[in-house]
Amino acid sequence: MEETQKLIVEHRETGKLQDSLTIGSPAKNCEVKVYFDAGNPEEAKKRVDEALKMRGYLMEKVTQ
């Protein structure tokens, strides 16, 4: 979770992350939007991986 918080702070501070992907659907109780720099695909992959982990965590919490 620290990595996700770091990524959020980085986005707010730099403003460089203008590209985004939306994962999931609000109709199915979980949508996550991932911001990234398309010019840095390795970092983008890390951001997507972290977002999917957080989505899984959220789905567990919602279904408890």
Summary of the structure (lengths in Angstrom):
residues: 64
radius of gyration: 12.2
end to end distance: 19.7
largest distance: 38.9
contacts: 149
relative contact order: 0.18
helix: 61%
strand: 22%
